[in-house]
Amino acid sequence: MNLSRRVIETPPYLFHLIDAKRKAAQEKGIDVISLGIGDPDRPTPGFVLDLMDQEMRDPRNHVYPSYKGEPDFCTLVAEWFSDRFGVTLDPEAEIMATIGAKDAVSHLPFAFLDPGDLGLATDPGYPVYQTAIRFAGAEVVHIPLFEQRGFLPDLDAIDPKVADKAKIIFVNYPNNPTSAVADEGFFQKLVAFARRHHLVILSDNAYSEVYFEEEDRPISIMKIDGAKETAVEIHSFSKTFNMTGWRIGFVTGGKELINAFLTLKSNFDSGVFMAVQRAAARALKHPDAAGFHQQRTALFKERRDRIARSLKDAGFRFQLPRASYYFWVRIPDSYASAVAFAADLLEKAGLVVTPGVGYGPSGEGWFRISMTTPDHRIDEAMERLEKFVKEQL
């Protein structure tokens, strides 16, 4: 059997690998607590389930959907976008439904890259950015993110010749894995940079609704003058409403960019199940949505503060997360690599964390903790971590 080079040369997906290691440890009889994957541990809220029940029973929703997204889905998303970000979008031309954010992340590069091109990706970053660029036949150029810069890329440090040859740049704020937040000034500079070098910005805003303080409330790149002509922004319902398994998201951007993606996607799949589209869009405007978000924020803020106290007591170095579900933490100085630290932690303490190098070369020396684990297991995990530090270091 002959396999394609893209399969042969692609390493196993990071989170699939982590899950396999977790299962292997459990088969050895280890009680494993996973702090590795950002899948919310709380259920999809009841009002969303009620909406889905209504839509599931509507026979209009059981036929092929629109490739671009149902008109009422796009209209409700546009209304929410205006309320949330103060940005006016044309629902007929500037919004498109996707099968979750990963669908957009993995397929958008194919609309703008040809074999031999360059694609810029912030590093550390969601692994699919790099994989998608390579699958499109292009070369990945890593843009390192450093703690001293607040994990924002230094656009001035990018070689102008490299920027001119590149076709896209992936950015992600609020950031996974570092939890950094970008402000309007950064996005203004990014849009100017992209226009100067004729780049398409692929801005992953999947964590826009997961933040802890009002001053850190994420913004949309679409707020910046000229962004629609040079940027596509990616959104997800997975984190917004604990709907990871539903696979529903959307992208926004100027008509030309959305049409390019639509041309590609309409040849890949047949769109998103209409009942899911309509239930998700109605959830955005539901009267119970605000209360759900307030409760969710309070839950994760309390978890964040509890984990931060434990990490500090154990002597770890980190910055307090401003958004997203993640802590980005320095490995102990006694370890040569993040993989070695994560392996030791799993074997000796039964804890799964994500080694930072899985997010790119600049992630070496760090590990990621996810807060999406039930409270009592988080408490136990922190106790194990503190004990591990005292016994091993």
C-alpha positions as CSV (number, residue, x, y, z in Angstrom):
1,M,0.0,0.0,0.0
2,N,1.3,3.4,-1.0
3,L,0.6,6.3,1.4
4,S,0.7,10.0,0.5
5,R,3.7,12.0,1.7
6,R,1.4,14.2,3.7
7,V,0.4,11.2,5.7
8,I,3.9,9.7,6.0
9,E,5.6,12.9,6.9
10,T,2.9,14.2,9.4
11,P,3.5,13.2,13.1
12,P,0.6,12.0,15.1
13,Y,-1.8,14.7,16.2
14,L,-0.7,16.1,19.6
15,F,-4.0,15.5,21.4
16,H,-4.5,12.1,19.9
17,L,-1.1,11.2,21.2
18,I,-1.8,12.5,24.6
19,D,-5.1,10.6,24.8
20,A,-3.2,7.4,23.8
21,K,-0.7,7.9,26.6
22,R,-3.5,8.5,29.1
23,K,-5.2,5.3,28.1
24,A,-1.9,3.4,28.3
25,A,-1.3,4.7,31.8
26,Q,-4.8,3.7,32.9
27,E,-4.4,0.2,31.5
28,K,-1.4,-0.1,33.9
29,G,-3.8,0.7,36.8
30,I,-2.7,4.3,37.2
31,D,-5.5,6.7,38.3
32,V,-4.9,9.4,35.7
33,I,-6.1,13.0,36.0
34,S,-6.0,14.7,32.6
35,L,-5.1,18.4,32.5
36,G,-4.2,18.1,28.9
37,I,-7.2,18.9,26.6
38,G,-9.4,22.0,26.6
39,D,-12.7,20.2,26.4
40,P,-15.2,21.9,28.8
41,D,-16.2,19.5,31.6
42,R,-19.6,21.1,32.1
43,P,-22.5,20.1,29.8
44,T,-24.1,22.2,27.0
45,P,-26.6,24.5,28.7
46,G,-30.2,23.4,28.9
47,F,-31.6,26.3,26.8
48,V,-29.3,25.2,23.9
49,L,-30.6,21.6,24.2
50,D,-34.2,22.9,24.2
51,L,-33.5,24.9,21.0
52,M,-31.9,21.9,19.4
53,D,-34.9,19.7,20.3
54,Q,-37.1,22.2,18.5
55,E,-34.9,22.4,15.4
56,M,-34.4,18.6,15.2
57,R,-38.2,18.2,14.9
58,D,-38.5,20.6,12.1
59,P,-38.6,18.7,8.8
60,R,-37.1,21.7,7.0
61,N,-33.8,21.0,8.7
62,H,-33.4,17.5,7.4
63,V,-32.3,18.3,3.8
64,Y,-29.0,19.4,2.4
65,P,-28.0,22.7,3.9
66,S,-26.6,25.8,2.2
67,Y,-22.9,25.5,1.5
68,K,-22.3,29.0,2.9
69,G,-24.7,28.8,5.9
70,E,-28.4,29.3,6.2
71,P,-29.6,32.9,5.8
72,D,-31.1,33.0,9.3
73,F,-27.9,31.6,10.8
74,C,-25.8,34.3,9.1
75,T,-28.3,37.0,10.1
76,L,-28.3,36.1,13.8
77,V,-24.5,35.9,13.8
78,A,-24.3,39.3,12.2
79,E,-26.7,40.8,14.9
80,W,-24.6,39.2,17.7
81,F,-21.4,40.4,16.1
82,S,-22.7,43.9,16.0
83,D,-23.8,43.8,19.7
84,R,-20.6,42.1,20.9
85,F,-17.9,43.8,18.8
86,G,-19.5,46.9,17.4
87,V,-18.8,45.6,13.9
88,T,-21.4,45.6,11.0
89,L,-21.2,42.5,8.8
90,D,-23.2,41.7,5.7
91,P,-24.8,38.4,6.5
92,E,-25.1,37.6,2.8
93,A,-21.5,38.1,1.9
94,E,-19.2,38.4,5.0
95,I,-20.2,35.4,7.1
96,M,-19.9,31.6,6.5
97,A,-20.8,28.7,8.7
98,T,-18.1,26.0,9.3
99,I,-18.0,22.6,10.8
100,G,-16.3,24.0,14.0
101,A,-13.3,26.2,14.2
102,K,-10.9,23.4,13.3
103,D,-12.6,23.0,9.9
104,A,-11.8,26.6,9.1
105,V,-8.3,26.4,10.5
106,S,-7.4,23.3,8.5
107,H,-9.0,24.3,5.2
108,L,-8.5,28.1,4.9
109,P,-4.8,27.7,3.9
110,F,-5.9,25.8,0.8
111,A,-7.8,28.8,-0.4
112,F,-4.7,31.1,-0.4
113,L,-1.6,28.9,-0.6
114,D,0.0,27.0,-3.5
115,P,2.8,24.5,-3.3
116,G,6.1,26.3,-2.7
117,D,4.5,29.3,-1.0
118,L,5.3,30.4,2.6
119,G,2.8,30.5,5.5
120,L,3.6,32.4,8.7
121,A,2.4,30.9,12.0
122,T,2.9,32.2,15.5
123,D,4.9,29.8,17.7
124,P,3.8,28.3,20.1
125,G,0.4,27.9,18.5
126,Y,-2.4,25.5,17.9
127,P,-0.7,22.6,16.0
128,V,-3.2,22.5,13.2
129,Y,-1.9,25.9,11.9
130,Q,1.4,24.3,11.0
131,T,-0.1,21.1,9.7
132,A,-2.6,22.9,7.5
133,I,0.1,25.0,5.9
134,R,2.1,21.9,5.1
135,F,-0.9,20.0,3.8
136,A,-1.4,22.8,1.3
137,G,2.1,22.2,0.0
138,A,3.6,25.3,1.6
139,E,6.5,25.9,4.0
140,V,5.9,26.9,7.6
141,V,7.8,30.0,8.9
142,H,7.6,30.1,12.7
143,I,7.0,33.5,14.3
144,P,8.2,33.1,17.9
145,L,6.2,34.4,20.8
146,F,8.2,35.5,23.8
147,E,7.1,36.1,27.4
148,Q,8.8,39.5,27.6
149,R,6.6,40.7,24.7
150,G,3.4,39.4,26.3
151,F,3.5,36.5,23.8
152,L,2.7,38.9,20.9
153,P,4.7,38.5,17.7
154,D,7.4,41.0,16.9
155,L,6.3,41.9,13.4
156,D,9.3,44.3,12.9
157,A,11.6,41.3,13.4
158,I,10.2,39.4,10.4
159,D,12.5,39.5,7.4
160,P,10.7,41.7,4.8
161,K,11.7,39.3,2.0
162,V,10.1,36.4,3.9
163,A,7.0,38.5,4.5
164,D,6.7,39.4,0.8
165,K,6.9,35.8,-0.2
166,A,4.5,34.6,2.4
167,K,0.7,34.4,1.6
168,I,-0.9,34.0,5.0
169,I,-0.2,34.6,8.7
170,F,-2.0,32.7,11.5
171,V,-2.6,34.5,14.7
172,N,-4.7,33.5,17.7
173,Y,-5.8,35.9,20.5
174,P,-6.9,35.0,23.1
175,N,-4.0,32.7,22.7
176,N,-3.8,28.9,23.0
177,P,-1.6,27.9,24.7
178,T,-0.2,31.0,26.4
179,S,-3.6,32.6,27.3
180,A,-2.3,36.0,26.1
181,V,-4.7,38.7,24.9
182,A,-4.1,41.2,22.1
183,D,-5.3,44.8,22.1
184,E,-6.5,47.1,19.4
185,G,-3.1,48.6,18.9
186,F,-1.6,45.2,18.0
187,F,-4.3,44.4,15.5
188,Q,-3.9,47.8,13.9
189,K,-0.2,47.1,13.4
190,L,-1.0,43.6,12.2
191,V,-3.4,44.8,9.5
192,A,-0.9,47.4,8.3
193,F,1.8,44.8,8.2
194,A,-0.5,42.4,6.2
195,R,-1.5,45.1,3.7
196,R,2.1,46.2,3.2
197,H,3.2,42.6,2.4
198,H,-0.1,41.4,0.7
199,L,-0.8,38.8,3.3
200,V,-4.1,37.2,4.4
201,I,-4.5,37.2,8.1
202,L,-6.2,34.1,9.5
203,S,-7.2,35.3,13.0
204,D,-8.4,32.5,15.3
205,N,-10.8,34.1,17.8
206,A,-12.3,30.8,19.2
207,Y,-11.8,31.9,22.8
208,S,-13.4,35.4,22.4
209,E,-15.9,34.7,25.2
210,V,-13.6,33.0,27.7
211,Y,-12.0,35.9,29.7
212,F,-11.8,36.9,33.3
213,E,-11.8,40.7,33.7
214,E,-13.7,43.3,31.7
215,E,-10.5,45.1,30.7
216,D,-9.3,41.9,29.0
217,R,-12.5,41.4,27.0
218,P,-11.2,40.3,23.6
219,I,-11.9,42.3,20.5
220,S,-12.4,41.4,16.9
221,I,-9.8,42.2,14.2
222,M,-12.8,43.2,12.1
223,K,-13.0,46.4,14.1
224,I,-9.8,47.6,12.4
225,D,-10.1,49.8,9.3
226,G,-9.1,47.7,6.3
227,A,-9.3,44.3,8.1
228,K,-12.1,43.0,6.0
229,E,-10.0,43.2,2.9
230,T,-7.1,41.3,4.4
231,A,-8.3,39.2,7.3
232,V,-10.6,36.2,7.9
233,E,-11.6,35.7,11.6
234,I,-12.5,32.3,12.9
235,H,-15.2,31.8,15.6
236,S,-16.4,28.7,17.4
237,F,-19.5,27.7,19.5
238,S,-17.4,25.0,21.2
239,K,-16.0,27.2,23.9
240,T,-18.7,29.8,23.9
241,F,-21.5,27.3,24.8
242,N,-19.7,24.1,25.8
243,M,-20.7,22.7,22.4
244,T,-17.4,21.0,21.4
245,G,-19.1,17.9,20.0
246,W,-21.6,19.8,18.0
247,R,-19.0,21.0,15.4
248,I,-20.3,24.4,14.6
249,G,-18.5,27.7,14.0
250,F,-18.2,30.5,11.5
251,V,-15.8,32.8,9.7
252,T,-16.1,36.5,8.9
253,G,-14.3,38.6,6.3
254,G,-14.7,40.6,3.2
255,K,-16.7,39.2,0.3
256,E,-13.7,38.2,-1.8
257,L,-12.1,36.3,1.0
258,I,-15.3,34.5,2.0
259,N,-16.1,33.6,-1.6
260,A,-12.6,32.1,-2.0
261,F,-13.2,29.9,1.0
262,L,-16.7,29.0,-0.2
263,T,-15.3,27.9,-3.6
264,L,-13.0,25.5,-1.7
265,K,-15.4,24.3,0.9
266,S,-18.3,23.7,-1.4
267,N,-16.1,21.0,-3.1
268,F,-15.1,19.4,0.2
269,D,-18.4,18.9,2.1
270,S,-22.1,19.8,2.1
271,G,-22.2,22.3,4.9
272,V,-23.4,22.1,8.5
273,F,-26.6,20.3,9.6
274,M,-29.3,23.0,9.6
275,A,-30.7,22.1,13.0
276,V,-27.3,22.7,14.5
277,Q,-26.9,25.9,12.7
278,R,-30.2,27.3,13.8
279,A,-30.0,26.1,17.4
280,A,-26.5,27.6,17.7
281,A,-27.4,30.9,16.2
282,R,-30.5,31.3,18.3
283,A,-28.4,30.5,21.4
284,L,-26.4,33.7,20.7
285,K,-29.5,35.8,21.2
286,H,-31.2,33.7,23.9
287,P,-32.1,35.6,27.1
288,D,-30.4,32.9,29.2
289,A,-27.0,33.3,27.4
290,A,-25.7,36.2,29.5
291,G,-26.4,34.3,32.7
292,F,-24.7,31.2,31.4
293,H,-21.6,33.2,30.5
294,Q,-21.5,34.9,33.9
295,Q,-21.7,31.5,35.7
296,R,-19.1,30.0,33.4
297,T,-16.7,33.0,33.9
298,A,-17.1,32.7,37.7
299,L,-16.4,29.0,37.6
300,F,-13.2,29.3,35.6
301,K,-12.0,32.3,37.4
302,E,-12.2,30.5,40.7
303,R,-10.4,27.5,39.2
304,R,-7.8,29.8,37.7
305,D,-7.1,31.4,41.1
306,R,-7.0,28.0,42.9
307,I,-4.5,26.5,40.4
308,A,-2.4,29.7,40.5
309,R,-2.0,29.4,44.2
310,S,-0.9,25.8,44.0
311,L,1.6,26.5,41.2
312,K,3.0,29.4,43.1
313,D,3.3,27.3,46.3
314,A,5.1,24.6,44.3
315,G,7.6,27.1,42.9
316,F,6.5,27.1,39.2
317,R,7.0,30.2,37.0
318,F,3.9,31.4,35.0
319,Q,1.8,34.4,34.2
320,L,-1.8,34.5,35.5
321,P,-4.1,33.7,32.5
322,R,-6.1,36.6,31.2
323,A,-8.3,34.5,28.9
324,S,-8.8,31.0,27.6
325,Y,-8.8,27.8,29.6
326,Y,-5.0,27.5,30.0
327,F,-1.9,28.0,32.1
328,W,1.4,28.3,30.3
329,V,4.0,27.2,32.8
330,R,7.8,26.9,32.8
331,I,9.1,23.4,33.4
332,P,11.5,23.0,36.4
333,D,15.1,23.8,35.7
334,S,16.2,20.3,36.5
335,Y,14.5,18.9,33.4
336,A,16.1,19.0,29.9
337,S,12.8,19.0,28.0
338,A,9.1,19.5,28.3
339,V,8.5,16.0,27.0
340,A,10.7,14.5,29.8
341,F,8.9,16.5,32.4
342,A,5.4,15.5,31.1
343,A,6.4,11.8,30.9
344,D,7.7,11.8,34.5
345,L,4.6,13.6,35.8
346,L,2.4,11.0,34.1
347,E,4.4,8.0,35.4
348,K,5.0,9.2,38.9
349,A,2.0,11.4,39.7
350,G,-0.7,10.2,37.3
351,L,-1.1,13.7,35.8
352,V,-1.4,14.5,32.1
353,V,-0.2,17.9,31.0
354,T,0.7,19.0,27.5
355,P,4.4,19.5,26.7
356,G,4.9,22.9,25.2
357,V,7.1,21.7,22.3
358,G,4.0,20.2,20.8
359,Y,2.9,23.7,19.9
360,G,6.1,24.6,18.1
361,P,9.8,24.9,18.7
362,S,9.4,28.0,20.9
363,G,7.2,26.0,23.2
364,E,10.2,24.0,24.5
365,G,10.7,24.6,28.2
366,W,7.0,25.1,28.9
367,F,4.0,22.9,29.6
368,R,0.2,23.7,29.4
369,I,-2.4,23.0,32.0
370,S,-6.1,23.0,31.1
371,M,-8.7,24.1,33.6
372,T,-11.4,22.0,32.0
373,T,-11.5,19.3,34.7
374,P,-14.0,18.9,37.5
375,D,-13.2,20.8,40.6
376,H,-12.5,17.9,42.9
377,R,-10.1,16.4,40.4
378,I,-8.4,19.8,40.0
379,D,-7.9,19.9,43.7
380,E,-6.4,16.3,43.7
381,A,-4.2,17.1,40.7
382,M,-2.7,20.2,42.5
383,E,-2.1,18.1,45.6
384,R,-0.3,15.5,43.4
385,L,1.7,18.2,41.6
386,E,2.9,19.7,44.9
387,K,3.8,16.3,46.3
388,F,5.7,15.5,43.0
389,V,7.7,18.6,43.3
390,K,8.7,18.0,46.9
391,E,9.7,14.4,46.2
392,Q,11.3,14.7,42.8
393,L,12.9,18.1,42.7
